[in-house]
Amino acid sequence: MRSGLSLALLIVCAVWLAGCGDRSSGSTQTPARSTPSTAADTPTPAATASPLAPRSVTISAAGDVSLARQLVERMAASGADYPYELIRHLLSGDIAIANLEGALTERGEPWPKGYNFRTPPRFAVGLRNAGFDLVSLANNHAMDYGAIGLVDTLQALDDAGVAYVGAGENRESAWAWQTLEANGLRIAFIGCALTPTEGGGFRIHAWAAGADTPGMAICDDPALATTIEGARRANDFVIVIVHAGTEYSNVPDATQRRIADAALAAGADAYIGHHAHVVQPVEQRGNRLIAWGLGNFIFDLDNVDLANIPQPRVSLVLNITFTEGAGVTAWEAVPVTLDDAEDRPRPATPEEAGVLQELVMP
């Protein structure tokens, strides 16, 4: 158990895989060998092998982060760090990622749809202060205030030093993978969205990036496969972040399953999902991992959410360890609970952690 988690249950699944060094696109370090002495008055010792341990990297993944609604007032009063204060220490991986729901803008007009989220760009720094290195913008709220709102979001994240995937100023940039490095390993992140048509008729395809227009990457099997294959050649590991699924369902739907199967078939090491607002299972497939849905992480819930998400409203920080030549070698679900009275997460109690365990490993 790591420090600071006396109230949290750590759900650990460690899978050490032998004989996986033949992955053609993986990175394997060549063992070092000692150099023999060549002094004339001493015998030359035989060379001895000194293998180096494979390098590993741990990714801390959180679910949906929405900084809109009443959270804007809370941050205005208490600072940009308010949403993360109670759980910042849980983002302990080498790289931390999340899904950012909503535009970082004070411009634009609300898109004609049921819900529109936006946050003043100055609060983007809270993401960086909390330890987030990258967010996905491929979701059904990143363009709630149109193309101008998306452009403002990209600028705000650039200014805060937070990388992003899944959206951009054109189709090429929306589909581009983002490489982050840690412990000498290169990890590529790719984001795309394919949410169901909403009650008011909104379709995520309306926000598809064009050749010269801002927008997001809409999950498409050929485009996703091409991007993964390119990232695979240039990086040690590939993680696909997908916004899809049925809201308030703890079970992945057919769209999620199709995208995950396509992603892993193309060479992705992990699929990390969002959108349902509730936690869905984590599934190990050999040396690869599928986290179907991480649920809400930071969210000011409305009456519909409160009616559809049962207490306790648990979420998690998913720590995934990748080891060169072996893929996913361990994962752990660190339980947190969304406190709707404060609109921010806190470490879960042991009882709440038990609820999370049932959702993650049903």
Secondary structure, DSSP 8 states (H G I E B T S, - for coil): --TT-TT---EEEE---SS-TT-TTS-----EE------TTS------EE-----EEEEEEEEEE---THHHHHHHHH-TTGGGTTTGGG--SSEEEEEE-SEE-S-S---SSS---EE-GGGGHHHHHHT--EEE--SSSTTTTHHHHHHHHHHHHHHHT-EEESEESSHHHHH--EEEEETTEEEEEEEEEE----TT---GGGGB--SSS-EE-B--HHHHHHHHHHHHHH-SEEEEEEEES-TT-SS--HHHHHHHHHHHHHT-SEEEEE-SSSB--EEEETTEEEE--B-EEE----HHHHHHS-SS-EEEEEEEEEETTTEEEEEEEEEEEEETTTTEEEE--HHHHHHHHHHH--
